[in-house]
């Protein structure tokens, strides 16, 4: 049933970038076959690999590289890219979860459609 679906799991943020190169190569090998690229929990590995404010600039730079690659793949192979991300809660708020979409504003610069 899933013969036309490719699946890969990244274990580090660097591996995630390598998998994008693999995806681009597959799109090149089989032009027109792939129509959608999904990146689930895009920030999860970056949060693990780059912790604390001291590594924030490095993390943002790597994220920018990831987004640039996604945009290039999307444009070059005419496919949609769907990204999911975790929302953060304000630790100073009450016990209930309160999403803060303002913290994701920088994503808008790489997106043609942004919903939060």
DSSP file (Angstrom, degrees, kcal/mol; ACC not computed):
  #  RESIDUE AA STRUCTURE BP1 BP2  ACC     N-H-->O    O-->H-N    N-H-->O    O-->H-N    TCO  KAPPA ALPHA  PHI   PSI    X-CA   Y-CA   Z-CA
    1    1 A X              0   0    0      0, 0.0     3,-0.3     0, 0.0     0, 0.0   0.000 360.0 360.0 360.0 -32.1    0.0    0.0    0.0
    2    2 A X    >   +     0   0    0      1,-0.2     3,-1.6     2,-0.1     0, 0.0  -0.100 360.0 126.1-105.6  35.3    2.9    2.4    0.7
    3    3 A X  T 3  S+     0   0    0      1,-0.3    -1,-0.2     3,-0.0     0, 0.0   0.788  75.3  48.4 -63.2 -28.0    5.0    1.5   -2.3
    4    4 A X  T 3  S+     0   0    0     -3,-0.3     2,-0.5     2,-0.0    -1,-0.3   0.138  95.5  92.1-100.9  20.7    5.2    5.1   -3.5
    5    5 A X    <   -     0   0    0     -3,-1.6     2,-0.4    29,-0.1    -3,-0.1  -0.961  56.6-159.9-118.4 128.8    6.2    6.5   -0.1
    6    6 A X        -     0   0    0     -2,-0.5     2,-0.4     2,-0.0    -2,-0.0  -0.874  12.5-171.0-102.7 141.3    9.8    6.9    1.1
    7    7 A X        +     0   0    0     -2,-0.4     2,-0.3     2,-0.0    -2,-0.0  -0.995   9.8 169.0-134.7 137.1   10.4    7.2    4.8
    8    8 A X        -     0   0    0     -2,-0.4     2,-0.5     2,-0.0    -2,-0.0  -0.995  20.2-147.8-145.9 146.1   13.6    8.1    6.7
    9    9 A X        -     0   0    0     -2,-0.3     2,-0.3     6,-0.0    -2,-0.0  -0.965  13.4-147.1-117.0 128.0   14.3    9.0   10.3
   10   10 A X        -     0   0    0     -2,-0.5     3,-0.1     1,-0.1    -2,-0.0  -0.681  10.6-170.2 -91.8 146.3   17.0   11.4   11.3
   11   11 A X  S    S+     0   0    0     -2,-0.3     2,-0.3     1,-0.2    -1,-0.1   0.538  72.7  21.5-112.5 -12.7   18.9   11.0   14.5
   12   12 A X  S  > S-     0   0    0      1,-0.1     4,-2.0    36,-0.0    -1,-0.2  -0.947  81.6-108.6-144.7 165.2   20.8   14.3   14.6
   13   13 A X  H  > S+     0   0    0     32,-0.4     4,-1.6    -2,-0.3     5,-0.1   0.877 121.8  52.0 -64.5 -35.5   20.3   17.7   13.0
   14   14 A X  H  > S+     0   0    0      1,-0.2     4,-2.0     2,-0.2    -1,-0.2   0.903 108.0  51.2 -65.9 -40.6   23.3   17.0   10.7
   15   15 A X  H  > S+     0   0    0      1,-0.2     4,-2.4     2,-0.2    -2,-0.2   0.867 105.2  57.5 -62.5 -36.6   21.7   13.7    9.7
   16   16 A X  H  X S+     0   0    0     -4,-2.0     4,-1.2     1,-0.2    -1,-0.2   0.901 106.9  47.7 -60.6 -41.8   18.5   15.6    8.9
   17   17 A X  H  X S+     0   0    0     -4,-1.6     4,-1.3     1,-0.2    -1,-0.2   0.888 110.3  52.1 -66.2 -39.2   20.4   17.8    6.5
   18   18 A X  H  X S+     0   0    0     -4,-2.0     4,-1.9     1,-0.2    -2,-0.2   0.883 105.0  56.0 -63.8 -38.5   22.0   14.7    4.9
   19   19 A X  H  X S+     0   0    0     -4,-2.4     4,-2.6     1,-0.2    -1,-0.2   0.826 101.9  56.8 -65.0 -30.6   18.6   13.2    4.4
   20   20 A X  H  X S+     0   0    0     -4,-1.2     4,-2.4     2,-0.2    -1,-0.2   0.887 105.3  50.8 -66.3 -37.2   17.5   16.3    2.5
   21   21 A X  H  X S+     0   0    0     -4,-1.3     4,-2.2     2,-0.2    -2,-0.2   0.903 110.6  49.7 -63.3 -40.4   20.4   15.7    0.1
   22   22 A X  H  X S+     0   0    0     -4,-1.9     4,-2.3     2,-0.2    -2,-0.2   0.921 110.0  50.4 -62.6 -44.4   19.2   12.1   -0.3
   23   23 A X  H  X S+     0   0    0     -4,-2.6     4,-2.3     1,-0.2    -2,-0.2   0.903 109.9  50.3 -61.6 -41.5   15.6   13.3   -0.9
   24   24 A X  H  X S+     0   0    0     -4,-2.4     4,-2.0     1,-0.2    -1,-0.2   0.902 109.5  51.3 -63.2 -40.6   16.9   15.7   -3.6
   25   25 A X  H  X S+     0   0    0     -4,-2.2     4,-2.4     2,-0.2    -2,-0.2   0.899 109.7  49.6 -63.7 -40.6   18.9   12.9   -5.2
   26   26 A X  H  X S+     0   0    0     -4,-2.3     4,-2.2     2,-0.2    -1,-0.2   0.900 109.8  51.3 -65.1 -40.2   15.8   10.7   -5.3
   27   27 A X  H  < S+     0   0    0     -4,-2.3     6,-0.2     1,-0.2    -1,-0.2   0.871 111.6  48.2 -63.5 -36.2   13.7   13.5   -6.9
   28   28 A X  H >< S+     0   0    0     -4,-2.0     3,-0.6     1,-0.2    -2,-0.2   0.892 111.8  48.9 -70.7 -40.0   16.4   13.9   -9.5
   29   29 A X  H 3< S+     0   0    0     -4,-2.4     2,-0.3     1,-0.3    -2,-0.2   0.852 124.5  29.6 -67.7 -35.3   16.6   10.2  -10.3
   30   30 A X  T >X S-     0   0    0     -4,-2.2     3,-1.6    -5,-0.2     4,-0.6  -0.633  86.5-161.1-126.8  72.6   12.8    9.9  -10.6
   31   31 A X  T <4 S+     0   0    0     -3,-0.6    -3,-0.1    -2,-0.3    -4,-0.1  -0.250  72.5  10.7 -61.5 137.9   11.5   13.3  -11.9
   32   32 A X  T 34 S+     0   0    0     45,-0.2    -1,-0.2     2,-0.2    -5,-0.1   0.352 100.4  99.2  81.9  -6.2    7.9   14.0  -11.4
   33   33 A X  T <4 S+     0   0    0     -3,-1.6     2,-0.4    -6,-0.2    -2,-0.1   0.903  71.2  62.9 -79.2 -42.6    7.2   11.1   -9.1
   34   34 A X     <  +     0   0    0     -4,-0.6    -2,-0.2     1,-0.1     3,-0.1  -0.694  48.5 165.3 -93.4 135.0    7.4   12.9   -5.8
   35   35 A X        +     0   0    0     -2,-0.4    45,-2.6     1,-0.3     2,-0.4   0.547  62.5  39.9-120.5 -15.7    4.8   15.6   -5.0
   36   36 A X  E     -a   80   0A   0     43,-0.2     2,-0.5     2,-0.0    -1,-0.3  -0.999  51.6-168.1-145.0 135.0    5.1   16.1   -1.2
   37   37 A X  E     -a   81   0A   0     43,-2.6    45,-2.9    -2,-0.4     2,-0.5  -0.992  14.3-164.5-122.1 122.9    8.0   16.2    1.3
   38   38 A X  E     -a   82   0A   0     -2,-0.5     2,-0.6    43,-0.2    45,-0.2  -0.924   9.1-170.3-112.1 129.2    7.0   16.1    5.0
   39   39 A X  E     -a   83   0A   0     43,-2.7    45,-2.7    -2,-0.5     3,-0.5  -0.961  16.0-157.2-116.2 110.2    9.4   17.1    7.8
   40   40 A X  S    S-     0   0    0     -2,-0.6    45,-0.1     1,-0.2    43,-0.1  -0.732  70.0  -3.8 -93.8 134.7    7.9   16.2   11.1
   41   41 A X  S >> S-     0   0    0     -2,-0.4     3,-1.2     1,-0.1     4,-0.5   0.941  74.2-177.0  52.0  56.9    9.0   17.9   14.3
   42   42 A X  T 34 S+     0   0    0     42,-2.5     4,-0.5    -3,-0.5     3,-0.2   0.792  75.1  47.3 -57.0 -33.3   11.7   19.9   12.5
   43   43 A X  T 3> S+     0   0    0     41,-0.2     4,-2.5     1,-0.2    -1,-0.3   0.677  87.5  87.1 -84.2 -17.9   13.0   21.6   15.7
   44   44 A X  H <> S+     0   0    0     -3,-1.2     4,-1.3     1,-0.2    -1,-0.2   0.895  93.4  40.1 -54.7 -50.2   13.3   18.5   17.9
   45   45 A X  H  X S+     0   0    0     -4,-0.5     4,-2.7     1,-0.2   -32,-0.4   0.850 113.6  54.8 -70.1 -33.3   16.8   17.5   16.8
   46   46 A X  H  > S+     0   0    0     -4,-0.5     4,-2.2     1,-0.2    -1,-0.2   0.866 105.3  53.6 -67.2 -35.3   18.1   21.0   16.7
   47   47 A X  H  < S+     0   0    0     -4,-2.5    -1,-0.2     2,-0.2    -2,-0.2   0.856 113.2  43.7 -66.3 -33.7   16.9   21.5   20.3
   48   48 A X  H  < S+     0   0    0     -4,-1.3     3,-0.2    -5,-0.2    -2,-0.2   0.926 118.0  42.6 -74.6 -46.4   18.9   18.4   21.3
   49   49 A X  H  < S+     0   0    0     -4,-2.7     2,-0.5     1,-0.2    -2,-0.2   0.777 121.6  39.2 -74.8 -27.3   22.1   19.2   19.3
   50   50 A X  S  < S+     0   0    0     -4,-2.2     2,-0.4    -5,-0.2    -1,-0.2  -0.870  77.2 175.9-127.1  97.1   22.1   23.0   20.2
   51   51 A X        +     0   0    0     -2,-0.5     4,-0.3    -3,-0.2     3,-0.1  -0.787  40.6  12.7-107.1 146.1   21.2   23.6   23.8
   52   52 A X  S >  S-     0   0    0     -2,-0.4     3,-1.0     1,-0.2     4,-0.1   0.117  91.1 -75.0  82.0 164.0   21.2   26.9   25.6
   53   53 A X  G >  S+     0   0    0      1,-0.2     3,-1.2     2,-0.2     4,-0.4   0.750 121.4  71.0 -68.3 -24.8   21.5   30.5   24.5
   54   54 A X  G 3  S+     0   0    0      1,-0.3    -1,-0.2     2,-0.1     4,-0.2   0.769 106.0  38.1 -64.5 -25.2   25.2   30.1   23.9
   55   55 A X  G <> S+     0   0    0     -3,-1.0     4,-2.5    -4,-0.3    -1,-0.3   0.263  86.1 104.4-106.6   9.7   24.5   27.9   20.8
   56   56 A X  H <> S+     0   0    0     -3,-1.2     4,-2.7     1,-0.2     5,-0.2   0.902  79.2  50.4 -60.4 -43.8   21.5   29.9   19.6
   57   57 A X  H  > S+     0   0    0     -4,-0.4     4,-2.1     1,-0.2    -1,-0.2   0.909 111.9  47.8 -63.6 -41.6   23.3   31.5   16.7
   58   58 A X  H  > S+     0   0    0      2,-0.2     4,-2.3     1,-0.2    -1,-0.2   0.912 112.5  49.9 -63.4 -42.2   24.7   28.2   15.5
   59   59 A X  H  X S+     0   0    0     -4,-2.5     4,-2.5     1,-0.2    -2,-0.2   0.924 110.8  48.6 -63.2 -45.0   21.3   26.6   15.7
   60   60 A X  H  X S+     0   0    0     -4,-2.7     4,-2.3     1,-0.2    -1,-0.2   0.876 110.5  51.9 -64.1 -36.8   19.6   29.4   13.8
   61   61 A X  H  X S+     0   0    0     -4,-2.1     4,-1.9    -5,-0.2    -1,-0.2   0.922 111.1  46.6 -65.8 -43.5   22.3   29.2   11.1
   62   62 A X  H  X S+     0   0    0     -4,-2.3     4,-2.3     2,-0.2    -2,-0.2   0.888 111.8  51.7 -65.7 -38.9   21.8   25.5   10.7
   63   63 A X  H  X S+     0   0    0     -4,-2.5     4,-2.8     1,-0.2    -1,-0.2   0.900 107.2  52.8 -63.4 -40.2   18.0   26.0   10.6
   64   64 A X  H  X S+     0   0    0     -4,-2.3     4,-2.3     1,-0.2    -1,-0.2   0.892 108.9  50.3 -61.8 -39.3   18.4   28.6    7.9
   65   65 A X  H  X S+     0   0    0     -4,-1.9     4,-2.3     2,-0.2    -2,-0.2   0.914 110.4  49.7 -63.5 -43.0   20.5   26.1    5.9
   66   66 A X  H  X S+     0   0    0     -4,-2.3     4,-2.5     1,-0.2    -2,-0.2   0.934 112.2  47.1 -61.4 -47.1   17.8   23.5    6.3
   67   67 A X  H  X S+     0   0    0     -4,-2.8     4,-2.5     1,-0.2    -1,-0.2   0.879 110.6  52.4 -64.5 -37.6   15.0   25.9    5.2
   68   68 A X  H  X S+     0   0    0     -4,-2.3     4,-2.4    -5,-0.2    -1,-0.2   0.909 110.6  48.1 -64.4 -41.2   17.1   27.0    2.2
   69   69 A X  H  X S+     0   0    0     -4,-2.3     4,-2.7     2,-0.2     5,-0.2   0.914 111.4  50.1 -64.8 -42.3   17.6   23.4    1.1
   70   70 A X  H  X S+     0   0    0     -4,-2.5     4,-2.5     1,-0.2    -2,-0.2   0.920 111.7  48.1 -61.7 -43.1   13.9   22.7    1.5
   71   71 A X  H  X S+     0   0    0     -4,-2.5     4,-2.4     2,-0.2     5,-0.2   0.906 111.9  49.4 -64.3 -41.4   13.0   25.7   -0.5
   72   72 A X  H  X S+     0   0    0     -4,-2.4     4,-3.0     2,-0.2     5,-0.3   0.925 112.1  47.6 -64.0 -44.8   15.5   24.8   -3.2
   73   73 A X  H  X S+     0   0    0     -4,-2.7     4,-2.3     1,-0.2     6,-0.3   0.920 112.2  51.1 -61.3 -43.9   14.1   21.2   -3.4
   74   74 A X  H  X>S+     0   0    0     -4,-2.5     5,-1.3    -5,-0.2     4,-0.6   0.924 116.6  38.8 -59.7 -46.8   10.6   22.5   -3.5
   75   75 A X  H  <5S+     0   0    0     -4,-2.4     3,-0.2     3,-0.2    -2,-0.2   0.901 117.4  48.4 -72.8 -41.6   11.3   24.9   -6.4
   76   76 A X  H  <5S+     0   0    0     -4,-3.0    -2,-0.2    -5,-0.2    -1,-0.2   0.863 124.8  28.4 -69.6 -36.6   13.6   22.6   -8.4
   77   77 A X  H  <5S-     0   0    0     -4,-2.3   -45,-0.2    -5,-0.3    -1,-0.2   0.283 103.1-122.9-111.7   9.3   11.4   19.5   -8.3
   78   78 A X  T  <5 +     0   0    0     -4,-0.6     2,-0.3    -3,-0.2    -3,-0.2   0.918  62.3 137.9  52.2  53.8    8.0   21.3   -8.0
   79   79 A X      < -     0   0    0     -5,-1.3   -43,-0.2    -6,-0.3     2,-0.2  -0.937  54.0-113.3-128.7 154.4    6.9   19.6   -4.8
   80   80 A X  E     -a   36   0A   0    -45,-2.6   -43,-2.6    -2,-0.3     2,-0.5  -0.573  22.9-149.4 -83.1 146.1    5.1   20.8   -1.7
   81   81 A X  E     -a   37   0A   0     -2,-0.2     2,-0.5   -45,-0.2   -43,-0.2  -0.978   9.7-168.9-118.0 126.9    7.0   20.9    1.6
   82   82 A X  E     -a   38   0A   0    -45,-2.9   -43,-2.7    -2,-0.5     2,-0.4  -0.972   6.8-171.2-118.0 122.0    5.0   20.4    4.8
   83   83 A X  E     -a   39   0A   0     -2,-0.5     2,-0.3   -45,-0.2   -43,-0.2  -0.939   6.6-162.8-117.6 131.9    6.8   21.1    8.1
   84   84 A X        -     0   0    0    -45,-2.7   -42,-2.5    -2,-0.4     2,-0.3  -0.857  12.3-176.9-108.2 152.5    5.5   20.4   11.6
   85   85 A X        -     0   0    0     -2,-0.3     2,-0.3   -44,-0.2   -44,-0.0  -0.978  27.9-109.8-144.4 152.9    7.0   22.0   14.6
   86   86 A X        -     0   0    0     -2,-0.3     2,-0.3     1,-0.0   -43,-0.0  -0.646  30.0-134.5 -82.2 141.0    6.4   21.8   18.4
   87   87 A X        -     0   0    0     -2,-0.3     2,-0.3    12,-0.0    14,-0.1  -0.697  19.3-132.1 -90.3 150.0    4.9   24.7   20.1
   88   88 A X        -     0   0    0     -2,-0.3    12,-0.9    12,-0.2     2,-0.3  -0.735  10.9-141.0-102.8 152.8    6.4   26.0   23.3
   89   89 A X  B     -B   99   0B   0     -2,-0.3     2,-0.8    10,-0.2    10,-0.1  -0.782  24.4-109.7-107.5 155.0    4.7   26.8   26.5
   90   90 A X    >   -     0   0    0      8,-0.6     3,-1.9    -2,-0.3     8,-0.1  -0.758  22.4-155.8 -83.1 112.4    5.4   29.6   28.8
   91   91 A X  T 3  S+     0   0    0     -2,-0.8    -1,-0.2     1,-0.3     6,-0.0   0.723  92.3  58.8 -64.4 -18.5    6.9   28.1   31.9
   92   92 A X  T 3  S+     0   0    0     -3,-0.0    -1,-0.3     3,-0.0     3,-0.1   0.546  92.4  87.5 -85.7  -6.3    5.8   31.1   34.0
   93   93 A X  S <  S-     0   0    0     -3,-1.9     4,-0.0     1,-0.2    -4,-0.0  -0.098  92.6 -73.2 -81.3-175.0    2.2   30.6   33.1
   94   94 A X        -     0   0    0      1,-0.1    -1,-0.2     3,-0.0     4,-0.1  -0.006  60.2 -84.4 -67.1-177.4   -0.3   28.4   34.9
   95   95 A X  S    S+     0   0    0     -3,-0.1     2,-0.1     2,-0.1    -1,-0.1   0.677 103.2  93.9 -67.6 -17.4   -0.2   24.6   34.7
   96   96 A X  S    S-     0   0    0      1,-0.1     2,-0.4    -7,-0.0    -3,-0.1  -0.459  86.3-105.7 -78.2 151.5   -2.2   24.6   31.5
   97   97 A X        -     0   0    0     -2,-0.1     2,-0.5    -8,-0.1    -1,-0.1  -0.600  35.0-174.7 -76.4 129.5   -0.4   24.6   28.1
   98   98 A X        -     0   0    0     -2,-0.4    -8,-0.6    -4,-0.1    -5,-0.1  -0.926  17.1-141.6-128.6 107.3   -0.5   27.9   26.3
   99   99 A X  B     -B   89   0B   0     -2,-0.5     2,-0.4   -10,-0.1   -10,-0.2  -0.339   7.1-156.3 -66.0 146.1    1.0   27.9   22.8
  100  100 A X    >   +     0   0    0    -12,-0.9     3,-1.6     1,-0.1   -12,-0.2  -0.746  16.1 175.1-125.8  83.7    3.0   31.0   21.8
  101  101 A X  G >  S+     0   0    0     -2,-0.4     3,-1.7     1,-0.3    -1,-0.1   0.663  70.8  78.3 -65.6 -14.5    3.0   31.3   18.0
  102  102 A X  G >  S+     0   0    0      1,-0.3     3,-1.4     2,-0.2    -1,-0.3   0.817  84.0  64.5 -61.9 -28.4    4.9   34.6   18.3
  103  103 A X  G <  S+     0   0    0     -3,-1.6    -1,-0.3     1,-0.3     3,-0.2   0.554  97.3  56.3 -74.0  -5.1    8.1   32.7   18.9
  104  104 A X  G X   +     0   0    0     -3,-1.7     3,-1.6     1,-0.1     4,-0.5   0.210  69.3 115.1-107.4  15.0    7.8   31.1   15.4
  105  105 A X  G X   +     0   0    0     -3,-1.4     3,-1.2     1,-0.3     4,-0.3   0.806  66.9  63.7 -57.9 -32.9    7.7   34.4   13.5
  106  106 A X  G >  S+     0   0    0      1,-0.3     3,-1.0    -3,-0.2    -1,-0.3   0.735  89.5  68.5 -68.5 -20.6   11.0   33.8   11.7
  107  107 A X  G X  S+     0   0    0     -3,-1.6     3,-2.0     1,-0.2     4,-0.5   0.828  84.8  72.3 -63.1 -30.5    9.6   30.8    9.9
  108  108 A X  G X  S+     0   0    0     -3,-1.2     3,-0.9    -4,-0.5    -1,-0.2   0.778  85.0  65.4 -58.4 -27.8    7.4   33.1    7.9
  109  109 A X  G <  S+     0   0    0     -3,-1.0    -1,-0.3    -4,-0.3    -2,-0.2   0.682 107.4  40.5 -71.4 -16.6   10.3   34.4    5.9
  110  110 A X  G <  S+     0   0    0     -3,-2.0     2,-0.3    -4,-0.2    -1,-0.2   0.378 104.9  82.8-107.9   1.9   10.9   30.9    4.3
  111  111 A X    <   -     0   0    0     -3,-0.9     3,-0.2    -4,-0.5   -44,-0.0  -0.801  52.9-163.9-112.7 147.2    7.2   30.0    3.8
  112  112 A X  S    S+     0   0    0      1,-0.3     2,-0.4    -2,-0.3    -1,-0.1   0.659  94.1  25.3 -94.0 -22.0    4.8   30.8    1.1
  113  113 A X  S    S-     0   0    0      2,-0.0     2,-0.4     0, 0.0    -1,-0.3  -0.976  72.8-177.4-141.7 127.4    1.9   29.8    3.4
  114  114 A X        +     0   0    0     -2,-0.4     2,-0.4    -3,-0.2    -6,-0.0  -0.984   2.2 179.0-132.7 121.6    2.1   29.8    7.2
  115  115 A X              0   0    0     -2,-0.4    -2,-0.0     1,-0.1     0, 0.0  -0.969 360.0 360.0-121.1 137.7   -0.6   28.7    9.6
  116  116 A X              0   0    0     -2,-0.4    -1,-0.1     0, 0.0   -15,-0.1   0.320 360.0 360.0-142.8 360.0   -0.3   28.7   13.3
